[in-house]
Amino acid sequence: MTALSPRLTELAAAHGVATEFWDWQGRHTQVPVETVDAVLAALGVPAGSEEEIEQSLAAVEDKPWSRVLPPIVVAVEGKRPDVPVHVPDGTAFSATVELEDGSRTDLGALAVARQTKTIDGVEVVRIQLDLGTELPLGWHTVEVRAGSDVRRAPLVVTPASIALPESLEAEGSQSWGLMTQLYAMRSEGSWGIGDLADLGDAGAWAAGLGADFVLVNPLHAAEPVPPIEPSPYLPTSRRFVSPLYIRVEDVPEVAYLSAAERQLIEWHSDDARRYLDLEFLERDQVWIAKEAALRMIFTQRRSLRRERAFQAFVEREGQGLVDFATWCALCQVHGTWWQQWPEELRDPRSPQVEAFREKMAEEVEFHAWLQWVLDEQLARVQRDLKDTGMSLGVISDLAVGVHPDGADAWGLGDALARGVTVGAPADQYNQLGQDWSQPPWRPDKLADLGYTPYRDMVRAALRDSGGLRVDHVIGLFRLWWIPQGMKPFQGTYVRYDHEAMIGILLLEAHRAGAVVVGEDLGTVEPWVRDYLKERGVMGTSILWFERDWEGDGGLLDPEDWRELCLATVTTHDLPPTAGYLEGVHIELRHRLGLLELSLEEEQEQDERSREEVLADLRQRGLLREGAGVPEQVEALHSFLTRTPAKLIGVSISDLAGDKRVINQPGTDEEYPNWRVPLAGPEGRSVLLEELFTWRSARRLARAVAAE
């Protein structure tokens, strides 16, 4: 392997690109030159020759000096922010800060050592503004006037730490709630796919048993035309929501339909409900039926009150909604792969796109209207769950990225990097690494945009939620970038400004009165979990994986678990607990050719690991000898209540005794990932109305609530 030159290493470091790392086995690994060059190119940094490297290094050094103000300032409440100003030496200037409430305050300068640098033949001086330590939380603006030049930059003051809700503040307090894949959790009223009415009903049932929240899979927008991507973790947009989750009958304008139109709605409903009896979910067919019904409702007259509410929603969501709705309309004509559209339509700001938007105004409005309907139904679910007594209500889930040919990849322009994808390095579960095919944020462009796309995404996810789970929260610190044409293990890490990413997340969560749960499983730098804890971000603890990794690797005693976390027995990348106890994941991986050892060796290891946990439960008096799988599931959940974990999650699949795998990592079409409906112990699909009557489901819920 060709060694990196010292200057290339310096250039990579300046842009947050790792040139070395330690792999999952603790081995020091050098990143190939080709990878570093390709990643720098994706960041717009020329590094193909020594001359380009020197020019790029000079640009790094000059860049802050060529700006009057940094593109954005992210501060922590109670701390003095660092705000450098660069103006020609001798130029008189003034500075003010405008707070969100419109009030303005003049700013002075800190007494610091004088620094100057010549930029394009002009002597520039650096001045540090003094903003003090008393700035309120929020999005403010710093303004500098130097001669006739006026420059502004956003100033974001973020919480030092996000506070726990009142229900969890007391020592030893815990809350429990449901975890569900909403699309799989269906009722007799569902159109073949679980929807927001089902979410509200499941939450209300759980609230009657003492639950405080319902954690759902990402509800992000999918393709507006078939084929629809089944994975909720590969959406077209993370800011907007999939219309598949609309409960058609709950749209108010249904009341204005004629008798004949209502008959058509019922016909579409009956057509979609046929898919409740199938072994796997049929998103495409369900959406065809649901879309036809929604288009009919869309044409109905809206009252003045409703029309003004819709227009207010459109105005609030701004250009982001317009772009998303335009992309949906374009997909109706040109398909969902926008990189194969006519070239003039690949830029959302092109005159041709504007002309298309005007020509197809009604179609664009339809897709904006769908988002308004979703916004109303989500708000109603959250309001209803809080009214039932839940302290948190819905906890939403934020996926780590988006589809490379989706709405965000089209509408956000160069805020997302081109020529690279996000994935994971080799680990003990996949020694070739993983490529998730998603374009990453460009850290430099995010800063240039004042983190507006990121803020809008987080704000939307939190709007009607009592909490937010952030999938792969480590991605707010660093992501594994894989250049196109290279294998996953040939990538490298790219760092992000975690102070900005976490700070903005916490500010928006604080304003929403929500908790934040970070999915921090897998390979994590040791300091990261400490940092998240200090900022009040909860972690994620899975019972099977909680061991003393810094000691002998044995099981952790319940009192040694961390307090600030969501504790669960299972997760969507494992089988439901009944299936895990029976080893269905080993049999499935064997059938798919994913095992590294023989079937017998893998089964032996898995059985030994499970038995170690069950023996511990028996020793603690939580499980009797000879207990069956249902009792084992109950004992495992009872164990969680003995930990100090603030939140305990119970999968609705465990309430149903389901055994089938939801998602098998490392597969695509080999297994029906994300297409398995909620089922009972025998594998037969079960609807909510039936589940609510099961004594076994109530017993498991009560076991957690009673503890």
N, C-alpha and C positions, 0 to 999 in steps of 0.2 A: 504494500500500500504506500502510495506517495505521501510523504509527510507534508503537513501544512506549513507554509512559511510563517514566520513570526508576525509579519504584517497582515497576512490574511487572517490569522488567528485574532489579531487585534481588531480588525475590521468586523469580523463575525461577532466578537464580544460586544462591540459598540452597538450592534443591532439585535442583541439578545439571542444570537444563534450559537448553540452549543457546538463546540468542536471536540468534546469528549464527554463521556458520562460513565456511570457505573451501572452495569446491567443487573438483572434480577438475581444473578448468582454472585454478585459482588465483584465482578471482573471489570477492570478499567478498560474502556473501549474508546478507540480513536475513530472519529467520524471521517469518512472518505472525503477527499478534496472535492470530488464530483458532487457530492451531496451538499456541501457547504456552498459551492458556487451556484448550484441550482436554487437553493433556498434564498440566497442573497438576491438572485435574479428575480425571484417571486416577490421580493421586497423592493424591487426597483433599484437595486444596488449593483452597478457594474463591478465585476471582480474577475474578468476573464484573463487579465494580464497584470504584470507588476505595475505597469503604468496606470491601468484602471484602478487597481487597489490603492495606489497612492492618491489618485484624484478623489476616490470615494472617501478615504480617510480624511483628506483635507475638507471635503464637504461636510463630514460629520462634525469636525471641529468648528467650522464656520457657521453651520446652520443656526444654532441658538443666537449667535451674535447678529445674524442678518434679520432677526425678528425683533420688533419693538417689544412684544409680549409673547410668552409661550402660548401655544394654541389653546391650552386649558390649564387651570390650576385646580388640583384636587387637594383639599385640606381636611384635617381631622379636627373635630370640635375641641376647643380648649387649647389648640396648638397654633403657634404662629406659622402661617404658610410662607413658603419660599416663593417670592414673586420677583424674578429679575426683569428689569427693563433695560433695553439697549437703545440708546439714542446717540446721534453725532455729538462728539465732545463739545461742550460749550453751548449746546442748545437748551434753551429754557423749556421746561415741561411742567405739566401739572397732572395729577392723577386723582381719580375718585373711585369709590366702589358704590355701585347701585345695588341695593338689596332687592329681594323679590317683592317686597311691599312697596317699592318705588322710592323709598327714601335714599338719599345720597350722602356720602361722607367723604370729605377731602382726605387724601392720604399723604403722609410724609415719607421720608426715606430713612433707612437704618444707617447708622454710622459703621461702615465696613471699609476694609482696605480697598483702595482705588484700583480698578482693573480696566484696561483698555485693549483694543485689538483693531487692526486695520482691516476693513472689509471694503473691497473694490475701491481702494484708494482713500477711504474715509476713515478717520479715527473715531471709533465707537467706544463709548464708555458704558460700563454695567453699573446699574443702580438697583439696590434692593428696596422694594417698597415695604413699608411697615403697615400691615393690616391688623396688628394686634392679635389678641387671643380671645376676643369676646364676640366674634362673628356668629350669628345664628345659623342653624342648619338650613340648607337650601341651595338653590341655584341662583347665584348672583352674577354680577358683571363688573369687571375691572375695566376702567377706561383711562387711557393715557393720551394727553394732547402734547405734542412736541412741534412747536411752530404751527403750521397749518395742517399737520398730519394728525389724524385721530384714529387710534386703534383700540379695539375692544377684545376681551377674552372672557369666556365663562369662568366663574369661580364657584366650585362646588364644595360646600362644607358638609362633611359626612359625620355620622355618629362614631364616637370612639368605640362603642360597643352597642349592639342592639339588645334591648331589654327583653326579658321573658314576659309573657302575658301574666296578668295578675293571678290566674288560676294555677300557674306553675312556680310562682315566686317562693312560696313557703318551702322550707327544707323538707325533703322527703316526698314532696307532691309529685304525682304522675298523672298523665292523661293517656287514654288509649283510644284507638280509632281503627277504622277499616282501611285496608289497602285494596284497590281494585283496578283491573283493566276494564275501563268503562264499556268499550265496544263489545266485550265478551259477556257482560252482566246484563241479561235481557229480561224483559217481562212480557206479559201477554199484550201489553200496549206497544211494545217495541216494533219497529219496522225491520226486524231481522238483525238489527244492531243496537246495542245498548245506547241510550241517549240521556240527555240531561234530566228528563223527568225520572228516569230510572235512578240516576245519581241522587236526586232529591229523596226518592222513596227509600232507597237503601240507607241513606244517611239518617232519615227520620226513624227507621226501624232500629238502627244502631244507637241512636240518641236515646231511645226508650230503654236501652240497656246500659246507659251511662257513657256512651262514646262521646268524645269531644271533637273528632275530626274524621274526614274521609280523604285519604290520599289517592289521587287518580293518576293514571298514565298521562303523558303529554297529550293535550287535546289540540295540538297545533294543526294548521291547515295542511290538507293533502291535495292531490291533484284534483282539478275541477271536472275532469273527464276521465273515464276509464282508459287504461288500467290504473287503479288506485294502489299506491304503495301501502302494503299492510303494516309496515313497522311505524309505530308512533314516534320512533326515535330517528326517522329519516323524513322529516316533513319538508314541504315546499317553503313554509314560512313559520318562524317561531313567534312572530308578533300576532298573527291572526289564527282563527280557530276553524276546525273542520266542520262544514255544514252537515256532515253525516250525523252529528250529535244533536241536531235540532229535533225537538218533538213537534211534529207538524201541527197536531191538533191544538197545541198551546199558543199558536200564533194568533193574536187577537183578530186579525182580519178574516179568519175562518168564519167568524160570525156573519160576515156580509156575503158569503157565497150563496148562490142560488141553489135550489134543491138539486138541479141537474149537476151543478158543479160539485156539490157535496157528495153526490153519488160517484162522481169521478174520483174524488179524493179517497173515498172508501174503496173503490176498485184498486187504486194504486196501493192503498194500505194492505188490502187482502193479498195483493200480488207480492208485496215485500214480506209479509208475515209467513208466506210459504217457506221462507228460508230459515225459519226458526227450527224446523225439523231436520235440517241437514247436519252432517257431521262437522263440517267446517263453515266458517263465516263467508258470506258472499257480498263483500263490500261493493263490487261493481254493480251487481244487479239491484242491490238495495238503493244505491245512489241514483240509478236510472229512474226508479219508481219515486223516490223522495224528491228528486229534482223536478220531475214533471208536476208533482203536487205543489211544490213551492213556487214554481213559475206561475201557476194558476192563481195562487194567493197573492203573489206580488202585483198582479194586474188589478187587484181590488182597490177601490178608493180608500184612502186613509183619512181619518178625521184630521182636522186642523191641528189638534193637540199632538196626534201621532206623527203627522208630517213634520211639524216643527221639532219634535224630539229626534226624528231621523236626521233632519238637516243639522241639528246641533251635534249629533254623533259624527256625521261626516266632517263637519268643521273641526271638531276636537281631534279627530284622527289625522286630518290633514293630508299632505302629499303621500304619506306612506300608504294610506288606505286607497287613494286614487291609483297609485302604482300597482298595488296588489290586485285591485279590481280590474285594472287594464290588462294585467298579465293573464288573469282568468279568462277575460274576453278573448284575448289573442289565442289562448289555448283552444278555445272553441273552434277557431278557424285554422290554426297552423299546427296544432298538437302541442304537447307539453315539453318537448325538447327545444327550448328557445335558442340553443346554440346552433340549431339547424334551421332556424327561421331565416327569411330574407335578411341580409346583413343590416339593412336600414331599420329593421324592427328589433334589433338586439340591444339598442341603446334606448332606455326609457325616456331620454330627453330629446330624441330626434324629432324633427318636424313630421316625419312619417307616422311615428307613434301618436303624436298629438292629433294628426288628421284621422287616424284610426279611432282614437278615443272619441272624437266629435261625431264621427260617422256611426259608431256603435255605442252611443251615449246610454241608451236604454239597457244594453247588455252590461255595461260597466256599472250602471246604477243597481242592477239586479244583484251583482256580486257584493257591492257595498251594502245593500239591504240585507243580504244573508248575514253579514258580520254584525249588523245592528240587531237582528233577531237573536243571534247567538249571545251578544252582549246582554240583552234583556233577560234571556233565559238563564244565563250564568248568574247574573245578579239576583234573580229570583231564587235560585237554588241556595245561594249563600245566605240570603236574607231569611229564607225559610228554615235553614239548618240552625242559624243563630237563634231564631225564635223558638226552636225546639229545646234550646238549652245548651247546644254545643258551644264551647268557648272559642273554638277555632273555625269550625266549619270545613270548607273545602281547602285542602292543601294541593296546589297545582304542581306540575312537574315540568321542568325546563330541560329540553333535550340539549345535547352538547353541540349539535350543528344542524345543517340543512342540506337538502338534496342539491347536487351541483347544477341541476337543470330546473331548479324551482324558482318560485317568485322572489325570494330574498336574493338568490344568486343573480337574478336579472335586475332587480330594482335597486340593490344597494351598491352597484357599481364596484369600484376598486376598494371599497371597504373590506371586501373579501378577497383573499389572495388567489391569483390564477396560477395554474401550472403546478399546484401542490394539493394534497389532500391530507386530512387528519386521520390519525390511527393510533396504534399503540406499539411499542417496541416488543421484541420477543420476551416472553415470560414463561413461567412453568406450565401455563395452560395452553399456550400457543407459541411454539419455539420459532415460528417463522414471522411472528408479529401479526398485526391486524391493520387492514386498510378500510376505514369507514366511509371512504369515497366522498367526504364532506369538505368543502372549501373552508379554511379557517379565517377568522378575523385577521386583518393586517393591523398589528399594534400601532404602527406609525399613522395609518390612515384613520384609525379610531380616534387617536389624539387630535389629528387635524380637524376631524369632524366634531370635536368636543364631546365625544362618546355619545352623541345623540342617537344613532341607531341602536346602540346597546341599551341606553336608558329607556328608549321607547319600547323595546322588547321586554325588558324587565318590568316596566311600569304596566304594560298590558297583561303580563302573566300574573301580576299581583292585584289587579284591579278588583276582582270579585273573589278574593281568596283570603283565607286566614293564615296561609303559610305558603312557602315555595320550596320544593325540593329541587336542588340544582344537580342534575346528572353530571358525573365526572367533574366535580367542583375544582379538581386539580387543574382543569383546563383554564381556570382564571389566573393561574400562576404560570403554567407552561403547557404547551401542546406539542405532540409528536407530529412533525411535518414530513410528508413523504413526497418527493418530487415525482411528477408523472413519468412513467416508464421504469421506475425503480421498484424494488421489492419493499415490503413494509419494514423489514429489518435494516434497510439501507437509509432510513430517515434520520432525523435528529430533532432535538428539542428547540423550540423557540419560546423565549420568555415574553410575558406580558407585564404591564404595570399593574401588579396585583393590588397595590394601594388604591389605584383608581377603580379597578374592576370590582373589588370587594366593597370599597367605600360607597360607590354609586348603588350597588345592590342593597347595601344596608340602609342607605338614605331612603330609597324607594320602599323598602320593607317597613322601615320606621313610620313612614307616612301612611302606609296601608294598615298599620297595626298588626303586622304579620310576623311569624317566625320564619327563619331560614334554616333549611336542612341541607347540608352538603353531602353528596354521595362521595365519600373519601376512601373507598375500598381500593385495593390493589397497591401498586408501587407509589409511595408517597414520600417526599423528602421529609425527614423527621421534624424540621422546624415548622412545616406548613400546618400540621394539626394544632400545634401550640398557638400559632398565629390566629387560626380560625377560632379557637377557643377564646382567646383574648378579645376577639371582636364579637363574640356572642353567637357565632354560627354553629349550629348543632352538627355533629357527625352522624355517621350511619354505622351501626354495629349489628352484624349477623351472627346469631348464636353459634353456628357451626364453625365460624372462623375466629371467635374471640379466645385467643390464647395468650400466654405469657411469652411473646416472641422475643423479648429482651432477656428472658431467663431460660428455663428448661423447655419451653414450648408447650407446657401442660395447660390444661383448661384453666381459665380464669375463674376464681371464686366470684359469685355474683356481686359481692360488695366492692370488688376491685374494678368493676366495669366503670366506664366514664359516665358522668352524670349528664353532660350536655350532648345527648344523642337521641336518635330514633332507633330503638332496639326492636329487632324482628327475628323471627325464626328463619324465614325464607325471603327470597327476592325473585324478581321475574326471570332471572337468568338461572335459577334452580327450579326443580320441580316443586309443586306444592308439597307440604310437609309429609303427607301420607305417601306420596310417590317417592319422596326422598328416602323415607324410612324403608321402603321396599326396594330401593336401588334401581328404580326405573331409568334414572339418568345414565347409569352404567350400561344397561342393556341397550338404550337408545344410541349412545355413543359407539358401542360395539357394532350395532347394526349399520351405523353410518361410517364406520371405518375411522373413527376419531380417537381411538384408544392408543396410547403409547406402549402399554404393556398388554399381556394377554388378558382375555376376559376374566379368567380365574384369578389372576394376580390383582387386577383392578377391583374385582368384587371383594377379595379378601381385605385389601387395604381399606376400601370404603366401609365394609362391615366392621372392621376393627375401630375405625374412627367413630362411627355411629354408636357402637357399643360402649365406647369410652364415655360418651355423653350420657347415654341411658343409664349406665352404671352410676354415674355421678348423681343423676336424678333419684335413683333408688336409694343411694346413700343418704340423700337429704330428705328422704321421706316423701318425695313428690310422686313416686311411681312404685307400684307394687310389682313383685315378681310375677312373671307370666302375663302382664298386661298386654292387651292388644293394641293395634295401631291407633285407634281413636283415643284411647287413654294416654298413649305416648304423646300424641299431638297436644292434648290438653296439658300434660305435665311440662312439656317444653315451653308452652306459653306461660304457665304458672311460674316457671323459673325466671322469666323475664321480669315478673313483678317483684322479684327479690333483688333486682339490680337497682341502682339509683337512677337509671335512665329516665329522663323527663317524659319522653314519648314512647309508647309501645304500639306497634302496628300489628294488626291481625289480618292476614290475607283472607279475602272472601272465598278464595279457593279452598283455604283450610276450613272455613265454616261449612263448606259444601262437601268436604272430604274428597275433593278432586285429586287426581293423581297425574294427569297429563301435563307434559312440559309445555310452558307458554312460549319460550324462546330457547333454542339451542344455539349458543354462540358458536361461531365458526361455520355456520351453514346458511344457505340461501334458499334454494328451491328443494334441497334434499329433505327438508322437514317443513311442515306448514307453520312456520313461526308467525306469531301474532294473529293466527286465524282459528285458534281453538276456543270454542265457547265454553262458558262455565258449565261444569258437569259434576255429577255426583260420584260416589265411590265406584260404581259399575261403569262409568264412562258415558252414561246417558245424560244428555243436556238437561239442565235444571233451570227453571225460570224463577224469578224473585218471589212470586206469589207462593210457590211451593217451598222454596228455601225458608221463607219466613215462618213456616209452620213446623219446621224440623226441630225436634227437641235437642238433637245433637248440636245444631248450630247455636241455639240459645244457650246450651250448657257451656260450650267453649267460650262464648262471649261473656257469660256471667262469671266464668272462672277467672277471666282477666279482670273484669270490673270489680268483682268481690274482693280480690286481693288488694 
